[in-house]
Amino acid sequence: MGKVSVADKMRIQTRFQSKGYSGRVSSEELEARHCEENLSEGFIYDSRNNLQMRGLVVLLISKAAGPSKTDDLSLQHDMVSGIYSSQRSLAEITELIHTAFLVHRGIVNIGELESCDGPMKDMQFGNKMAILGGDFLLANACTGLAHLQNTKVVELVSSAIGDLVQGIYYENSNLPEESSLTDDIGIASWKEQVFLSHGALLAKSCQAAMELAQHDTNMQAMAFEYGKHMSMSHKLNSDLQPFVKENAGNTSAFSLNSAPVVLHQEFLGREAWIQQIRETQLKGRLLDFAKLQEAIKTGQGVSAAIDLCRYHGNKALEALQCFSSSEARSALENIVRAVTRFP
């Protein structure tokens, strides 16, 4: 473990104190938190894109909702820049949970590896690191969740973790090549699975942020709706990128269970889709993704996916109408507009 600098010690000590910890933090705790932060930053920043979107949305929606209507003075004194410290902690917890599952997704199936994939020992070591690293982040997230001392928030975030596990299980059940080619998933099932694996965490974290500020059930419901529909738009935007990128010469593999492909299959019909798959198969059951991509572009699936993305974006914008006009609300609206804008 790398040595913790004095500056890092002071910064982490301050963060502990801001969350209500009293007394001096031990060197072991400081080193553990420093290791956690370094690991998190390495997985959520890829030198080009900062992936801390979920924590940012939780902070923005907390600020947009404003102070609690309650007369609890302890809450009023705990607010800094329009956000309660408990909401800041929740944003960090949300990002930690998301990062933990990203790390766990890095686990590879040793049984499917071939000699050209690299040394088996390296793969086994990588799996161990992915398991331990993800568990370490998840354990720290659960500890932070307990410190919030709010049973409803614990219940909400815990259920989101369960949804993530269920959603990833569904995803993995569709990974083998043979089942991917014969899987008859409809857009309704796709939406259910995507909500579990991509939308539940943000939706329930937004709702939990309102609960921490003791806002009413209507505002909690609208925060949930925003998180849900914004996540769906974000996922649809991601699925659409291989089909809408302006650089047409840069063809990359895409999931056969992505939204444009699922919608294309529905419009085309099951038998015609299977025939189209067979026509693009190369030797060894590999697919000619460039040829398949062009075939999908000529169909209605891509335009239908864009319409669906904008539909969920509009639903997210509608959910924000219960919040007063502010810079935070404008930022949340701009996030939605960014993921629903296509060339």
TORBA-903044 format. One line per field, with one value per residue (C-alpha): x, y, z. Coordinates in nm, 4 decimals, padded with zeros to 6 digits. Each point is the difference from the previous one (the first is absolute). Layout:
# residues N
c1 <- c(X; ...)
c2 <- c(Y; ...)
c3 <- c(Z; ...)
END
This chain:
# residues 343
c1 <- c(00.0000; 00.1368; 00.0996; -00.2662; 00.1242; -00.0629; -00.2346; -00.2011; -00.0166; -00.1349; -00.2528; -00.1304; -00.0045; -00.2135; -00.2404; -00.0381; -00.0771; -00.2502; -00.1959; -00.0304; 00.3038; 00.1615; 00.3504; 00.3167; -00.0116; 00.2585; 00.2749; -00.1525; -00.3349; 00.1716; 00.1968; -00.3093; -00.1996; 00.2924; 00.0221; -00.3769; 00.0094; 00.2930; -00.1728; -00.3282; 00.1605; 00.1892; -00.3196; -00.2277; 00.2382; 00.1297; 00.2166; -00.2709; -00.3351; -00.0850; -00.2531; -00.1215; -00.3396; -00.2153; 00.1539; -00.0248; -00.3711; -00.0701; 00.1731; -00.1782; -00.3457; 00.0679; 00.0872; -00.2949; -00.2417; 00.1323; -00.0248; -00.2390; -00.3369; 00.0431; 00.0724; 00.2874; 00.2798; 00.2671; -00.0758; 00.0137; 00.3445; 00.1279; -00.0507; 00.2934; -00.0612; -00.3564; 00.0956; -00.0096; 00.3098; -00.2025; -00.0914; 00.3666; 00.0779; -00.2809; 00.1476; 00.3361; -00.1701; -00.1918; 00.3189; 00.1829; -00.2735; 00.0019; 00.3794; -00.0034; -00.2263; 00.2126; 00.2989; -00.1959; -00.0993; 00.3703; -00.0061; 00.0606; -00.1199; 00.3195; -00.1693; -00.0578; 00.3593; 00.2356; 00.3789; 00.0155; -00.1792; 00.3085; 00.1487; -00.2619; 00.1707; -00.0385; -00.3696; -00.0515; 00.1850; -00.2096; -00.3182; 00.1139; 00.0823; -00.3387; -00.1853; 00.2002; 00.0027; -00.3747; -00.0777; 00.2274; -00.1845; -00.3402; 00.0871; 00.1044; -00.3222; -00.2059; 00.1917; -00.0711; -00.3638; -00.0289; 00.1456; -00.2911; -00.2208; -00.3155; -00.1774; -00.2032; 00.3141; 00.1742; -00.2991; -00.0057; 00.3711; 00.0088; -00.2851; 00.1913; 00.2999; -00.2321; -00.1373; 00.3544; 00.0835; -00.3190; 00.0547; 00.3596; -00.1132; -00.2460; 00.2745; 00.2424; -00.2642; -00.0093; 00.3771; 00.0782; 00.0111; -00.2545; -00.2671; 00.0686; -00.0817; -00.3229; -00.1153; -00.3496; 00.0098; -00.2599; 00.0338; -00.2240; 00.2351; 00.2990; -00.1374; -00.0607; 00.3534; 00.1599; -00.1876; 00.1358; 00.3610; 00.0273; -00.2958; -00.0905; 00.3108; -00.0331; -00.3808; 00.0010; 00.2991; -00.1844; -00.3021; 00.2241; 00.1503; -00.3505; -00.0667; 00.3161; -00.1261; -00.3450; -00.1788; -00.3536; -00.0880; -00.0943; 00.3452; 00.1583; -00.2077; 00.0997; 00.3691; -00.0351; -00.1643; 00.2765; 00.2728; -00.1820; -00.0721; 00.3346; 00.1782; -00.2092; 00.0839; 00.3682; 00.0000; -00.1874; 00.2469; 00.2875; -00.1625; -00.0572; 00.3575; 00.1239; -00.2891; 00.0003; 00.3704; 00.1010; 00.3238; -00.1585; 00.3367; 00.0549; -00.2150; 00.0111; -00.1758; -00.3309; -00.2304; -00.2718; -00.2147; 00.0385; -00.3141; 00.0396; 00.0574; -00.2938; -00.2312; 00.1364; -00.0787; -00.3564; -00.0643; 00.1665; -00.1612; 00.1607; 00.0596; 00.1382; 00.2329; 00.1450; 00.0520; 00.1771; 00.2284; 00.0904; 00.0816; 00.2535; 00.1675; 00.3619; 00.2011; 00.0028; -00.3442; 00.1548; -00.2108; 00.0841; -00.1042; 00.0605; -00.2451; -00.2545; 00.0323; -00.0852; -00.3002; -00.1305; 00.0510; -00.2249; -00.2813; -00.2243; 00.1758; 00.2426; -00.2618; -00.2332; 00.2788; 00.0643; -00.3719; 00.0006; 00.3046; -00.1738; -00.3194; 00.1819; 00.1835; -00.3314; -00.1340; 00.3109; -00.0529; -00.3652; 00.1064; 00.2119; -00.3004; -00.0751; 00.3367; 00.0400; 00.2006; 00.3695; 00.3471; -00.0057; -00.3285; 00.1360; 00.3079; -00.2203; -00.1984; 00.3199; 00.1191; -00.3200; 00.0262; 00.3615; -00.0907; -00.3044; 00.1834; 00.1039; 00.1702)
c2 <- c(00.0000; 00.3421; 00.2502; 00.2585; 00.3579; 00.2636; 00.1865; -00.3171; -00.0721; 00.3487; -00.0219; -00.3422; 00.1002; 00.3017; -00.2187; -00.2346; 00.2945; 00.1489; -00.3261; 00.0182; -00.2041; 00.1348; -00.0496; -00.0902; -00.2446; -00.2767; -00.0429; -00.3325; 00.1656; 00.2804; -00.2468; -00.2107; 00.3036; 00.1219; -00.3409; 00.0022; 00.3444; -00.0883; -00.3202; 00.1825; 00.2788; -00.2494; -00.1740; 00.3014; 00.2186; -00.1245; 00.3064; 00.1294; -00.0313; 00.0518; -00.2679; 00.1365; 00.0861; -00.1655; 00.1804; 00.3295; -00.0514; -00.0800; 00.3238; 00.2069; -00.1329; 00.0551; 00.3625; 00.0429; -00.1251; 00.2557; 00.0006; -00.2175; 00.1446; -00.1467; 00.2109; -00.2282; 00.2480; -00.2709; -00.0473; 00.3723; 00.0419; -00.3042; 00.1550; 00.1288; 00.1589; -00.1293; -00.3651; -00.1932; -00.1922; -00.3215; 00.0584; 00.0500; -00.3286; -00.1679; 00.1269; -00.1569; -00.3244; -00.0148; 00.0439; -00.2596; -00.2581; 00.0682; -00.0267; -00.3222; -00.1648; 00.1313; -00.1713; -00.3230; 00.0074; -00.0366; -00.3624; -00.2339; -00.3566; -00.2051; -00.2950; 00.1959; 00.1234; -00.1255; -00.0115; 00.3152; 00.1989; 00.0050; -00.1858; -00.1739; 00.1125; 00.3651; -00.0495; -00.1753; 00.2763; 00.2610; -00.1750; -00.0031; 00.3709; 00.0786; -00.1938; 00.1447; 00.3532; 00.0028; -00.1493; 00.2563; 00.2901; -00.1530; -00.0579; 00.3639; 00.1112; -00.2080; 00.1439; 00.3520; -00.0923; -00.1142; 00.3319; 00.1846; -00.1514; 00.0024; -00.3348; 00.1005; 00.1138; -00.3253; -00.1916; 00.1982; -00.0331; -00.3651; -00.0800; 00.1812; -00.2262; -00.2998; 00.1372; 00.0401; -00.3607; -00.1215; 00.2185; -00.1127; -00.3625; 00.0534; 00.1610; -00.2849; -00.2593; 00.1522; 00.0151; -00.3415; 00.0314; -00.2692; 00.1391; 00.3523; -00.1076; -00.1728; 00.2186; 00.1371; 00.3042; 00.2715; 00.3691; -00.0343; -00.2615; 00.2103; 00.2998; -00.2111; -00.1387; 00.3385; 00.1595; -00.2654; 00.0169; 00.3720; 00.1994; -00.1286; 00.1289; 00.3591; 00.0086; -00.1272; 00.2154; 00.3104; -00.1052; -00.0667; 00.3487; 00.1467; -00.2253; 00.1207; 00.3576; -00.1087; 00.1112; -00.1283; -00.3165; 00.1874; 00.1555; -00.3353; -00.1600; 00.2688; -00.0393; -00.3754; 00.0602; 00.2358; -00.2470; -00.2867; 00.1726; 00.1785; -00.3335; -00.1577; 00.2877; -00.0320; -00.3738; 00.0460; 00.2688; -00.2384; -00.2826; 00.2315; 00.1242; -00.2762; 00.0877; 00.3809; 00.0868; 00.2335; -00.1922; -00.2838; -00.1616; -00.0792; -00.3133; -00.1734; -00.3029; 00.0661; -00.2031; -00.1989; 00.0817; 00.3783; 00.2079; 00.0739; -00.3700; -00.1123; 00.2497; -00.0934; -00.3627; 00.0891; 00.1950; -00.2595; -00.3100; -00.2986; -00.2177; 00.2845; 00.1006; -00.3500; -00.0095; 00.3379; -00.1298; -00.3065; 00.2143; 00.1997; -00.3001; -00.0698; -00.3149; -00.1140; 00.1525; 00.3481; 00.2877; 00.2603; 00.2929; 00.2569; -00.1759; -00.0550; 00.3626; 00.1244; -00.2337; 00.1313; 00.3613; -00.0557; -00.1228; 00.1826; -00.1071; 00.2916; 00.2713; -00.1764; -00.0116; 00.3731; 00.0687; -00.2164; 00.1842; 00.3348; -00.1353; -00.0896; 00.3335; 00.1858; -00.2028; 00.0952; 00.3676; -00.0272; -00.1379; 00.3107; 00.2314; -00.0441; 00.1600; 00.3770; 00.1654; 00.0095; -00.0586; -00.3547; -00.0781; 00.1517; -00.2225; -00.3083; 00.1046; 00.0524; -00.3505; -00.1420; 00.2140; -00.1105; -00.3713; 00.0522; 00.2039; -00.1893; 00.1089)
c3 <- c(00.0000; -00.0961; 00.2653; 00.0850; -00.0312; 00.2683; -00.2344; -00.0647; 00.3733; 00.0698; -00.2825; 00.1051; 00.3680; -00.0925; -00.1951; 00.2977; 00.2271; -00.2455; 00.0207; 00.3755; 00.1074; 00.3136; 00.1289; -00.1839; -00.2891; 00.0225; -00.2582; -00.1044; -00.0755; -00.1912; -00.2119; -00.0655; -00.1133; -00.2139; -00.1672; -00.0559; -00.1644; -00.2256; -00.1110; -00.0618; -00.2013; -00.2137; -00.1032; -00.0511; -00.1993; -00.3329; -00.0888; -00.2333; 00.1753; 00.3664; 00.0819; 00.3353; -00.1465; 00.2661; 00.2957; -00.1879; -00.0717; 00.3664; 00.1044; -00.2646; 00.0820; 00.3701; -00.0709; -00.2356; 00.2670; 00.2457; 00.3788; 00.1923; 00.1011; 00.3469; 00.3067; 00.1018; 00.0779; -00.0094; -00.3693; -00.0770; 00.1580; -00.1902; -00.3458; -00.2068; -00.3429; 00.0013; 00.0597; 00.3279; 00.1029; 00.0067; -00.3653; -00.0872; 00.1722; -00.1950; -00.3287; 00.0902; 00.1032; -00.3281; -00.2008; 00.2113; -00.0601; -00.3730; -00.0116; 00.2038; -00.2561; -00.2867; 00.1612; 00.0480; -00.3682; -00.0795; 00.1115; -00.2939; -00.0519; 00.0194; -00.1686; -00.3205; -00.0350; -00.2684; -00.0049; -00.2142; 00.2726; 00.2218; 00.2988; 00.2147; 00.3219; -00.0994; -00.0688; 00.3323; 00.1837; -00.1827; 00.1096; 00.3624; -00.0141; -00.1595; 00.2698; 00.2912; -00.1431; -00.0646; 00.3408; 00.1680; -00.1632; 00.0697; 00.3665; 00.0381; -00.1676; 00.2430; 00.2961; -00.1218; -00.0516; 00.3625; 00.1196; -00.1620; 00.2717; -00.2108; -00.0349; -00.3068; -00.1831; 00.0938; -00.1336; -00.3264; -00.0756; 00.1095; -00.2372; -00.2770; 00.0641; -00.0284; -00.3269; -00.1333; 00.0806; -00.1664; -00.3056; -00.0468; 00.0366; -00.2861; -00.2089; 00.0612; -00.0858; -00.3511; -00.0522; -00.1578; -00.3788; -00.0808; 00.2329; -00.1243; -00.3537; 00.0998; 00.2892; -00.0669; 00.2288; -00.0613; 00.0754; 00.3087; 00.1478; -00.1038; 00.1924; 00.3106; -00.0059; -00.0681; 00.2879; 00.2354; -00.1218; -00.0855; 00.1333; 00.3451; 00.1796; -00.1209; 00.0316; 00.3579; 00.0956; -00.1211; 00.2050; 00.3018; -00.0314; 00.0385; 00.2985; 00.1724; -00.0305; 00.1235; -00.3168; -00.0623; -00.1872; -00.3190; -00.0300; 00.0776; -00.2775; -00.2513; 00.0907; -00.0557; -00.3388; -00.1073; 00.0949; -00.1703; -00.3316; -00.0178; 00.0462; -00.2740; -00.2371; 00.0891; -00.0732; -00.3278; -00.1043; 00.0749; -00.1988; -00.2953; -00.0330; -00.2388; -00.2343; 00.0116; 00.0179; -00.2800; -00.0634; -00.1930; -00.0735; 00.3675; 00.0313; 00.3376; 00.1470; 00.1702; 00.2196; -00.1724; 00.3031; -00.0361; -00.0515; -00.3756; -00.0725; 00.2159; -00.1692; -00.3449; 00.0770; 00.1040; -00.3197; -00.2214; 00.1479; 00.1649; -00.3061; -00.2124; 00.2861; 00.0326; -00.3767; 00.0135; 00.2749; -00.2049; -00.3032; 00.2032; 00.1650; -00.0802; 00.0661; 00.3603; 00.0706; 00.0079; -00.1247; -00.2605; 00.2203; -00.2735; -00.2324; 00.2785; 00.1094; -00.3484; -00.0156; 00.3328; -00.1102; -00.3005; 00.2261; 00.2461; 00.3201; 00.0236; -00.0499; 00.2453; 00.2604; -00.0472; 00.0492; 00.3143; 00.1330; -00.0500; 00.1577; 00.3204; -00.0149; -00.0156; 00.2943; 00.1997; -00.0836; 00.1065; 00.3378; 00.0589; -00.0256; 00.3707; 00.0858; 00.0082; -00.2771; 00.0916; -00.1404; 00.1378; -00.1768; -00.3225; 00.0293; 00.0407; -00.3078; -00.1978; 00.0889; -00.1480; -00.3127; -00.0479; -00.0109; -00.2240; -00.2638; -00.3117; -00.3247)
END
